[in-house]
Amino acid sequence: MANKWIIDVLADLATFAEQNGLSELERQLILASEVAETDLGTAHGVSLTNAGRDTGNVGLLHRATSGGHNA
């Protein structure tokens, strides 16, 4: 599936939100992931539970590229 990356990105963002106490953001990202899975026709194959939620590198890119709160 060519567009699987978006589901992986949403999963990484949801993990970051969870690890940083951003519960409403996490909830919204989970919903967005479900919508993406439906739109991409992948609801049966990829979900937040198996799209990288256990990765230990979540947030590294964010921290490396962030120039501040509004960057």
Secondary structure, DSSP 8 states (H G I E B T S, - for coil): -TTHHHHHHHHHHHHHHHHTT-HHHHHHHHHHHHHHHHHHT-TTT--TTTTTTT-TTTTHHHHHH--STT-
